[in-house]
Every structure is written in C-alpha cells, then in structure tokens.
Amino acid sequence: MALRRFDLEAGGDTFAFKPETEEKIAFWRNKYPADKQRSAVIPMLWLAQKDNAGWLSEPAMREVADRLEMPYIRVYEVATFYTMFRLQPVGKYHVQLCGTTPCQLRGADKLKDVCKQEIGDIMYVTDDGRLSWEEVECLGACVNAPMVQINDDYYEDLTPETLAQILGKLKNGVEVHPGPQVDRVNSAPQGGATSLTEPSLFDGSRNAIATLPNLPSATPTEAEATGKPDAAPPTNTKREEPAKTTLIDANKKAATGARPESVTIDPASYDDLKRIKGIGPKNESALNELGVYTFKQIAAWTPENVDWVEDFMSFPGRIEREDWIAQAKTLADGGETEFSKRVDAGDVPSSQDDED
C-alpha cells in the first residue's frame, strides 16, 4: 500500500463540526457503550471529512480524537489506512474513477484520459476550485461499467464523450443527473428485457401449484396395464393455468376426529391467538382460515376437535403437550398466563415466528 501523508500546511490550525452535524455525531456515538466510544471513529472521521470540504485536515483528526478520548496517533492510523479518507484538499466536485478490471475492460483508460485533459493530474484541483479526481478500486457497480463516483453520486455507462459533457457542466455550475447515462433503468438491460418476459414467471401465478409434477400415479394407467405407450398429448390445446389454492386446499386430507365449528365475526373481535404458547403467525393464520378466531373457541374444543386439528396441521400431540385449551380458557376469562405476559411485553420470539 502506498504511503499516505496528510497535508499539514493546507489544513490550518483549527476545525469545528457544523452545528447541523452534531445530531449525526450523537446518533453514531449512541450506538456504543461509554467505554467503547472509539468504535465510532470511522463514521466520525467521515462526518469530519464532509464538514471539511471533502478532505481530512490534521486539526479535523485531532477534533475526532478529542471527542472520542483517543490518542491522536490512533486516529491518524485509521485515516491514513482507509483510502475513503482524503488527506489533501479536493475540488467542490471530486471524481473517483473506478479502474478495476470490469471498468478497465469497458474503457476506463479512456475516461482517465478525459480526466487528465479536463482536470489535470491525479488530486490536482482546478484553479476555480471546482474539480479534482483520483483513481480508486472497485465501487461495486460493475454491471454499469465504466463509471465514476462524483461526491456521493454514481455516474454510470460512461463514454469519453459523456464524461467530458458531465465535467463541462459541473465546471459551469450546471446540475447533472446521476445514474446510467444510457437508455436503461438502474441495472436493467439496455433497450428493455429480451428474456424472461412471460408475466407468469414473476407475477406469482406459478406459485399456486398444489402438487409436485411427475409424481407416480397411485393406480396404473390403461397404457401401463396393457404395456402400450401412452398416446402423445395433443399439441393444439390451450394450457390451463393451475387454480390458486388456499392453505386448507393445499393440506386437505382425510383428517381424523371432528373439525371444530367455524364462525364468522367482525375482525375487530379477533383475539391475538399468538398469546397462546405454541401459536405463532403461521399457526394463527391457519386457525383463522379454519374459522377459529377467539380464545373461547379453542377453550371449547373437544378431544375429537383436537385430534382433527393436529391431524390437519400435521403436528400430532402438540396441542395437548403445550396445553392450548387450558391457556385459552384462562385468556378467554380475562386472565393472563406467564407466556401471555411475556408476549405482551414483546419478549417472546415465538409471538413472531412459529416454533417447531
């Protein structure tokens, strides 16, 4: 790694954060305990760089060190190690040009020539103080190569001509719209999609398949019985889309016992069934689909009802093991259980995710 020194002469003797930055400083420092405040050194240096016209002066580093009660040398080490921190003055618009392999293959070298011609050498600041540039490592926008970052914005899909136009506008104080500089949205294909264009691939309609394809048949077909091959399916028929199913349809089977009585009530009268230990969002949704919405309904279940629900929802023995009915009776009478108290306090993960 190249030696990085900070500019002592250009930095002056003092630095102060802007008043509006103090709220951001408090946000980052509050993320760490009182004895771990030095953990905020990187975001603090970043804020100092923002408030110091885009670069870190030595007084700015000292201010960060004083606030975090760190030795100055420790802050200097961080600032000189990470290339995101600039150690000498930069222009009002600082161009970071990606020179890593994907951008290199897509013409980054020609963009460097534009920067040298329009601005000057690396880290040179134009006489009007508007522009400077440097080459950096990958900025993570490889699909839009070649690209540059100017201050906080990405300018992508560049050519030498479009980059020269952008720099010319910035010189003259003209705002330039960031993002791709070609006809595409973000990282979408230029000119629009050419594959995977069938709506059913992404509109969710294909997720409604109720059975797995190519499962063996329970009874042999006529062709299998006679040893003759199946007739080829007609090719001129319209493919029928699978019907959408509900949870009940998908789990329909010959359940034992007796299905609990379902009711139709105002949603405002629904009980929070997740206050019963063993019922998370998925189980609550399944019970609602069966027409079970209240503690009173569960409290009235018979053993046959329990058998049916356990068989239907594929967790034999769980309702008795977790004592749903006794919990439901307590809650239906206006009482509380130790578990419901914890749910109400937000301390129970199972009130958010079903337990196995």
N, C-alpha and C positions, 0 to 999 in steps of 0.2 A: 504494500500500500504506500502511495506517495506521501512524503512529509507534508503536513498541513500546518501552516502558521497563521496566526491572526494578525490583522493589521493594527498595530498599536497607534500609529500616527493618525489614521483616519477616524479612529474610534472616539477621540476626545477624552474627557476626564469623567463625565457623568452619564448616567442613563436613568430613566424613570419609566415605569409602565404607564400606559394611558389609563385614565380613570375608568373607562368602559371595559378595560381588560381585567379589572380586579375581580369581577364576578366569575370570570372563567378561571382565574387563578384559584379562587376559593373552591370552585367545583372540583378541580383536579386534586387539590390538597386534601379535600374532604374524603377522597377515595381511600386514603391511607391513614393508619393509626398515627398518633402523635410521635411515636418513636421510630416511624418508618417514612417520614416526610421526604427523605431523599429519593424515594421511589418515584416522585413526581418530577424529577429533574428533566427528563426528555420533553414532556409537554410544556414545562415551564420555559425551557430554552426555546421551544418552538414559538411560544407566545412572545418571548422577548425578541426573537428574530422578526416576527410580524410587526411589532411595535418599533423596530429599529430600521425601517425602510428595507426589509428583506434580507438583512445580514446580521451577524452576531459580533458586536464590538466587545472588547475586553471589559469595559465597565458594565455592559449588559450581563456578561457571565458572572461578574462579581455580585451583581444585584441578585441573581438567581441563587448563588451560593449563600449569600447572607440570609435570604428568606428561608432557605431550607437548612440553615445551620450546617453547611458542608464546607470542608476545606476548599479553597479556590482551585487547587490543583486537580481535585476530583471532578469538578465541573469542566475545567479545561480539557481533561482527558476525554470526557463524553463528547464535548463539542468538536474536538479535533478528530475523533474516531468516525463519527457518522457524517457521511457526505451530504445528508439532508440539511446540515447546518453550513451556511456560507460564512466564511471568515474574512471577507473583504467586501467593500461596497458593490452593489449591483444597481442596474437601471430600474426605473419605475416598472418596466416590463422585462422580467428576467426569463429568458428562453432556456429550457432544459431539453436538449435534443437527445433522443434515445439512439445510441449507436450499437445496441446489442444485435445479435445475429438476425432475427426476423426483420427488424428495421433496416439492417445493413443490406440484406438481400433484396429489399424493396426500394432501395435508393437513398438511404440515409447519407451516404457520402456526398451526393449532390445537394442535399439540404445543408450539409456543413459548408459547402462552397458558397451557398446563398448567405449563410450567417456571416461568414468571413467578409463577403463583399458588402453586405448591407450594414454590418455592425462593426466588425474588426476581429481582432484576435480573441481567444477564449478569455472571459472575465474582463474584457475591456468594456468600459462604459462610454457610450457615445457622448459627444460634447454637450448635447441638450439634456443628458441625464435620463433619457427615456429607455434605452435598450442596452442589454448585455446578454451574453449567452455562455453556455458551457455544455459539454457532452457528458451524459450520465448513463448509468446502466439501466437495465430493463424497467420500464414504467408500467408494465402489465397490460398493455393494450395491443398485443401482438397481432390480433386479428384485424386491427385497423392500421397496420404499419404502412408507410413510415409515419411517425408522429412526433410532436413536441408537446411539452407542458409549458405554458406561459403563466407565471404566477400560480394560481390554483386551478387553471382550466386546461383541458386536453384539446389539442387541435390535430385531427387525425386524417388519414388517407390523403397525405400531402403530396404535392409535386413541387419541383423548384419554383414553378410559376405561382402556385397558390401560396406558398410560404412567403415569397417575395411580396405578394399583394398584402398579406397579413401584416408583415413587418412595416410596409409602407403606410398602411392605415394607422398602425399604432404610433408611428413617428409623428403623424399628423393629428393625433388625438381622436381618431375615429374608432368607434366601438366595433369589434369583430365578433361574430357569433361563433362560440366554440363548438366542438364536436366534429363529426365527419365533414370533410369538405367535398364530398361527392354525394350522389343521389342515393343515399341509403339512411335508414333509421338506426342509430346506435351501431350495433354489430350485425344487423340483418343483412341478407345478401343484397348486393348492389343490383338494382333493377327489379327487385322483388323475388319471392321464393320460386324456385323451379322444381322442387321435390317436396314430398310430404305435404302436399297441398289439399288432400282429402279432409274435409272438416271432421269426419268421424274419428280421425286419428288423434284429435286434441280437444273435441268438444264433450268428451265423457261418455258418448253413447255406446262405445265399445266396452265400457266397464260394466255393462249390465248383463254380461253372460252369466247364466245361472249354473251351468255345468261345464266341466272341463271337456275339451274336444278329444275325440279318438279314444274314449273310454270303452272297454269291452262291453258288449251287449249282454244283458242277463240271460236272454234266450237266443238260440241260434237263428239267424235269418233263413229264409227259404232257400236262398242260394247256398248257404253253408250246409244246410241239411241235405241238399241234393248233390253237393260237390261242384255246382256250376258257379262260374264267376258272376259277381253282381253286374247288373246292367249299368252301362255308363249313364251318369246323370244327364238330363237334358241341359243343353247349353243356352237355350233361348228363354230361360225362366228368369224372372226378376228375383234377386236375392232379398230375402226378407230380413230386416233388421231384428235382432233379438229384443224381446219385450223387456222393459225395465222391471226390475223386481224390487220388492221391499225386503227388509230383514226377515220378516215372517215367511215370505215366499221362499227365500234362499235357505231357510232352516226347516222347512215343512217336512215332517216325518211322522211316523206312527208313534206319537208320544204316549207313554202310559199314564194312568191316573186321570184326573179331571181338570180341564182347563179352568182357571179362575174366571169369575164373572168380570166382564169388562164394563166400564162405564164411560159416559161422555159428559165431561164437566167443563166449566169455564177455566181456561188456562190460569187465570188468576188464583184459582183454588188448588192448583197443583202443590203438593208437598215436595220439599227437597229430599228426594229419596237417598241422595248421597250421604245424608246424615246417619244412615244405617251402615254399620261396618260391613264391608264386602260388596257394596254397591258403589261403583264409580260411574263416570259419564256414559260409558258404553252400555253397562247393565241397566242404568236408568233409562237410556233411550230405548233399549229392548223391552223393558217393562212398560214404558209409555206406549209402545207400539202394540202391546197386548191389551191396552186399555187399563193399565194399572198406574194410577197417579198419586195415590194417597197412602199414608201410613195405615189408615183404618182398613183399607182393602187388604193389605198384607197381613195385618193383625188377625183378619178373619179367615185366612187360608186354612183349609183342612189338610190332613196328611195326603189326600189324593191330589189336592192342588199343588202341594209341594213337590210330589213325585212328577207331576206333569211339567211344572216349570223347570225343575232340574233336568228332566229328560230333554225338554225342548231347547234349553240353553246350554246343554252339554257340560254341566258341572255337578255330577251326582254327589249327594251328601253335603254339599256346600251350605245350603240354606240352614240345615239343622246344625252343622258344625259352627256356623257363625251366628246362629240364634237370631235370624232375621225377625221371626214372628214376635219374640219377647221384646226385642228392641222397638219394633213397630208399635206394639201395644203401649209401651212407655211413652213414646213420642206422640202417639195419637191422643193420649190422655193429657198432653201438655207438659209432660215431664222431660227430663234430659238424661242422656247416658254419658258416661265418661268420654265415649267416642264422639258423640254429637257435640259436646263442649269443645273438643279439640278441632272438629271440623269448623264450627262457628268461629273459632279463633284463627282459622287459616293455617293450622299446624299439621294437617294430615294430607300427605301426598295422594292417598287413595281417594280423596274427595275430588281429585283432578284426573287420576288415571286408575283404571280398573286393576285390582290385584288379581294375581293368579290363584 
